[in-house]
Structure formats: structure tokens, C-alpha cells
Amino acid sequence: MKKNYYLMSDGMLKRRENTVYFVNKDGKKPIPINKIYSIYAYGSLTFSSQAIHLLAKEGIPVHFFNYYGYYDGSFYPREKLLSGDLIINQAQHYLDHEKRIFIAKKFVEGAAKNMEKVLKYYSLENKIRSILPDLDGCNIITEVMNVEGRIRADYYQKMNEILPENFNFDKRVKRPPENMINALISFGNSMVYSTALSEIYNTQLNPTISYLHEPSERRFSLALDLSEIFKPILVDRLIFYLVNKRMLSEDDFEKDLNYCLLNDKGRKIFIKEYDERLKKTIKHRELNRKVSYKRLIRLESYKLIKHLLGSKEYKPFVMWW
Amino acid sequence: MLSDSEKNLRIIGTQIHYYFICKTKLWLFSHHIQMEQESDLVSLGKLLHEKSYKEEKEYTIDNLISIDFIKKQGCLELHEVKKSRTMKKSHEYQLLYYMYYLKQKKGIENIKGVINYPKIRKKVTINLDESKENELMDIIVDIGNILDMETPKPERMKICRKCAYFEFCWV
């Protein structure tokens, strides 16, 4: 079974024959190449071109995060899975406004319904269900974004009721996050983005053609689209878990006048639990087979491909438990 | 422009193989929606091929047909290595197609086909006759028609569970 490798310390990736080694101050650790699914680099990472050659050959993406834990970019190996027919369909669904907005709404719908599930778990009343029908009347993407914004505003407000008082927050602030919850959301969201990108890499989808987000907005905006659906499931639930179980405390953050970020220890805790979640399996209703949360993102890509090929209309993933 | 019959021969062995197994898989594979890269069964097949006949060389002809190995014993003997006999018919037709291709495009008449099952130590010899040739011509036309249409709806079969496209088809 392939897995994600999270490199937390500074070090170097070297290749010897067909093995990649991570070398840091503690020594040299081999990483068997056929065990790597993706690499997440949080420390400062040096790598030899030989190592990159091998990673490229095996189609392994490396995601880079800076000192503050922000996503910097990815080593996205040369595409191996290309389907001209699919790319044409993917672009066509972007260019045709009706088709584009249909998919964009589905992403918002999926995200909203998953947020609703998260709140329902804590028995919290919310307005999501009543705002969601407003999507029907949206004719342009900014209107869709607007509905999404209203849903999120209600959702974030409700999050405070789940969190202990010292973790409460007023609103979502990015770059830099100014309090602990914003720091956790930002950190988690960038992880989901990278995870989604790795999944897209392993399909024939082109990561730059997106529907909810503008393709020009960020380089791999399709990963942003897919992340929306999984953020409540993978990040928000994890935050409540870590905070309410007191696995994270104020000591795990680094604070300044105008920013707040997870420190090394906090990051380690978060990443460990995040990875546990990715590996966790559920019995899939349609497939009647166990699938991991990570695999759910892949399945979402498959559903999108089927939609683009016209073989089955896309329905976003919504937790059924 | 390619003539119709030439165009018809832009088909690879895998497509003939898939034609007998599943039309959805044939369509997706042919439109480059490929999934085999993650399939353990496919890797196993490749490994078997590499380990079983180490001294033999694989031949790829016109970038279309890939013959596991060839022997010359009075006639040209095309060899195909397979893991098990569960998909007997599709294996046979894949090899028949290679024979047909070499006959049509290269004018080689005296060809024999052998399917090797190293795991069960069995060999099956097949011959191309006129009725098989006619059948192949129909199959080639039919494949062309399938590929021009929309993705065929998958049909649930026993073999679905082992297929690399399982999740794709049924999610």
C-alpha cells in the first residue's frame, strides 16, 4: 500500500540506485520508492536531480510548504495519463456557461451539505438548508460564490459553539491568520488542496481547468474545486476533534501581534491526525467496498470524468452518516 | 487519407482483448481513460511475462501489435504469454488478430499462434482460417462503431470486482 510521506525536519532527498533516502541531522532514512504516494515537505528540503528523476519516473508529486506552513507549490511530474478526448470535454464544460455553472453549483452544494452534516453531529441548528435553494436562481459564478459565502458565514459562526471559549473567532481571516482557529483552517485547507492535487494527478483530468474557481486564479484550481467538498469532512471535523480533546492547546501556536500560526509541535500533531483520517476507511454504499477518505477524493475525480464524458451526471459526495 | 480498411487496422491487441471482456472498458481504454497503472493484476501479468521467457525478445510492430515472442520453426510462430485461461476466448482472438495483421499488412502467410500459460504449464495452438478472418473483419468494424458512440453503460459481471475500472464504473 502506498502512503504519504511527511518530511517535517530540514534535510535532503538523495537517490541511490532505485531508493530515495531522506538525509537529515539524525541520519539517513530510506524511503522505498514503490511505497511513496506523495511527499509533503514542511522543512527546508534540498534534493538532488537524481532523486527528482526517480520521483518523476514513478509519478510521485512533492508538495512544498514554507516556514509558516503555507503551501508554496508542488513538483508535479510530467503527466502520464493524458486523454485528449477528456481534456477537450473538460474545456468545453468550462467554456459553455450553462455547463460550467452546473458543475460549480454542484461543488457548492456538496460543500454546504457536508458543512450541514458537521453541524448536525453537534446538534446545532443552522441556516444552510434555507440558504442553499438560493443557488437555483444563480446565473453567474459570482452569485454562486456569494451564496457560498453566506453559507460559510453562518457555518463559521456556528463553529464557535462547538469550540471552547479560548478558541473562538470572529471571522475567517487568511494570510496571515490572526487567531488559532484561522491558523488551523488555513493549515488544514492547504493540506486538503495538496491531497486533492495528488489525486487529480493520478487521473486524466487537467488540474488547471476548473469550474467554481477561475482557472486563472491559481495554477491548479481544479484541486481547489474538489477541496471544497472535502474541507468540512477532513479539516473542520479534525479541528473540533483536536481542540475539544485538548490534543492541541495554546502552547502549540506561535503568536505575534498580527498573526497566529501552528508551531512545529502543533504541526506534527495536526499532520499525524490528518493522515490518520485520510487512511480511515468507510464502507462505500455504491461500491459495497471499503474505501479510504483519501480514495473518496479520487472517486470524486472519476465522477467528474464521467460527467464530462456524458456518461453519468455528477452528484457531489455528501457524508451519509 | 487512410482507406477504410487501413483505418480499420489502427487497432491494438488490447482492444481486441477488451472487446470480448467489456465494451465499457474497451471504450474508456481507447479514449485514453486508462486505469491499469494501479492494478496489481496487471503488474502481476507483466512480471509473469518478464520472468517466464527471459531469453525471448518482445516485438512491437508498427506501434500497434506487441508480440511476446516469436519462433521460426518452418513457419512463423507467434507466442503470447497469459496468466490463466479464464479469458480464453479474448486471448485467442487477440492472437488471431496479430496473425491477421501480419497477413494483411506484411503478406506473411505461414503463421501459427501459440498461447502459453506458464503457470499451469499449458500451451494452446491456434490457426487462422477464412471464417476466423471474416469474424475478425466484423469485429474490427464493430470496435470502430463502439468507439464512435457515447461511453457504453457498464454491465455488472462477475469479473467487475477484479477490474481496474471497477470504482470508475460503479461509483
Chai-1 contact restraints between the chains, C-beta under 6 A:
chainA,res_idxA,chainB,res_idxB,connection_type,confidence,min_distance_angstrom,max_distance_angstrom,comment,restraint_id
A,S83,B,H31,contact,1.0,0.0,6.0,A-B,restraint_1
A,S83,B,H32,contact,1.0,0.0,6.0,A-B,restraint_2
A,S83,B,I33,contact,1.0,0.0,6.0,A-B,restraint_3
A,D85,B,H31,contact,1.0,0.0,6.0,A-B,restraint_4
A,Q204,B,I33,contact,1.0,0.0,6.0,A-B,restraint_5
A,E286,B,W170,contact,1.0,0.0,6.0,A-B,restraint_6
A,E286,B,V171,contact,1.0,0.0,6.0,A-B,restraint_7
A,L287,B,W170,contact,1.0,0.0,6.0,A-B,restraint_8
A,L299,B,E167,contact,1.0,0.0,6.0,A-B,restraint_9
A,L299,B,V171,contact,1.0,0.0,6.0,A-B,restraint_10
A,Y302,B,F168,contact,1.0,0.0,6.0,A-B,restraint_11
A,Y302,B,V171,contact,1.0,0.0,6.0,A-B,restraint_12
A,K303,B,V171,contact,1.0,0.0,6.0,A-B,restraint_13
A,L309,B,T151,contact,1.0,0.0,6.0,A-B,restraint_14
A,G310,B,E150,contact,1.0,0.0,6.0,A-B,restraint_15
A,S311,B,T151,contact,1.0,0.0,6.0,A-B,restraint_16
